[in-house]
Amino acid sequence: MKNLKPFLKEAENKAFDIGHRKRINHNISKYNAKVPLGKEQFEDYETARDQAAFIKKKTIEDLEKHLLQFELNFTKKGGKILWAEDNNDAVNHILKILKDNKCKSVVKSKSMISEELNLNESLEKNNIEPIETDLGEFIVQLNEEPPYHIVTPAMHMSKEDIADLFNKKLKTPLDFTPEKLTMEARKVLRDKFINADAGITGANFLIADSGAISVTENEGNVKMGTALPKIHIVIAGIERIIPSIKDLALFYPLLSTTGTGQTITVYNNLFFGPKKKNEMDGPEEMYVILIDNGRTNLLAQEKQKEALACIRCGACLNACPVYKNIGGHTYKTPYNGPIGSLITPFLKGFEDFAHLSYATSLCGACTDVCPVKIPIHKLLLENKFHYIENYDTLKTEKKLFKLVTKVLLSKKLMNFGNYRIKNLFIKIALKNSWNKRKVPLKIAPKSFNKMWNEREKTRSGK
């Protein structure tokens, strides 16, 4: 695991950063207070979860059929579908569209798959300006860092941090309130919307039976970013598909409730293709780029493929004790927290990201809150098995547990040797793990077995 050591080092630094932990726990507590209120809209929340889980998992089993149905229905409405096997394919498709249309600037709505593709960097290298229009994304773009959280990109920053950032980048006064900072961002972005050559969005759901794309948001930036530019590009993972537009009645409230505690997101946009002749606004051309980028690697797994049912609500991050201690940036991946630890090794390679499957307490909090009932903590355990069987060439962990099992099952081996020598071995072996933060483990001078035998001999008088 070549990235394990830097991960552990950064995780330790974040875990002991009291200010960071205070901000994260404060912000997450706000969501946790609202989620129970959002659940009240459901007559039977658990039944809703069961139904959503069934729909998503059944859709994954017939993924090819639903994707082809979506392609057929979307192209009938004048849209264009492009398929991308990997990151490079997807970025090249986007660059070709933008260059063919001489685009110089692009307004982007919040999209985790954009981060997965590292799209902004590619656009900038080709002299195309990418502008993040979601307020949280706009803030982290100004701060030249990736999003911290799937739903709340700037969760790690306080209002003072943001005021200081705006002062440095936009020359606003340091005493600006959050409301004034928001208005300043709106003023900057309004001009960008008007002059943008293209808009890029993600997709919360691709709807097979109607060939429609659903994008949910709270700020109205998606509407602005798709109504004014002449080109709209949708980038979406192949797993974002759902069978019917009727399913939105279930998925919209589930997504908003588990993500932010809202009963429903403020804006729920449905796109059916490019602008028609009788329509006042909208793009002249619309493309959907369907991206694999490792998803079929996950689909090939008998158990872990359940993770493709994820609707990116972020609930598992808010519940996870590991995420709340080490923070989003430590994962070095757009999809962080429990779901990111589960899917990233398949998307970006086990050689580089297998260590994330071990970044879990296996407490099951993530599974308990998942709106589509993905057994995340169990699948993280499956990831560990997958790593040991396929990537641990020395079979180190297997050999270690085999040895420990042999010792623990043998009374003779357990009693063998001087306890001082055993304690010296344990002290060295656990120096950088258990003993670093906890009371050192020590073996007693006499084992329970030996003490029992001595007691019995004393009682019997032998």
Secondary structure, DSSP 8 states (H G I E B T S, - for coil): -TTHHHHHHHHHHHHT-HHHHHHHHHHHHHHHHHHHHHHTT-SSHHHHHHHHHHHHHHHHHTHHHHHHHHHHHHHHTT-EEEEESSHHHHHHHHHHHHHHTT--EEEE---HHHHHTTHHHHHHHTT-EEEE-SHHHHHHHHTT---SSSS-TTTT--HHHHHHHHHHHH---TT--HHHHHHHHHHHHHHHHHH-SEEEE--SEEETTTTEEEEEESSSHHHHHHHSSSEEEEEEEGGGEES-GGGHHHHHHHHHHHHHS-SS-SEEEEE-SS--TT-SSS-SEEEEEEE-TTHHHHHTSTTGGGGGG-----HHHHH-HHHHHH-SGGG-SSS-HHHHHHHHHHHH-HHHHGGGGGS-----HHHHH-TT---HHHHHHHHHHHHHHHT-TT-HHHHHHHHHHHHHT-HHHHH-S-HHHHHHHHHHHTTTTHHHHS------SS-HHHHHHHHHHHHHT-
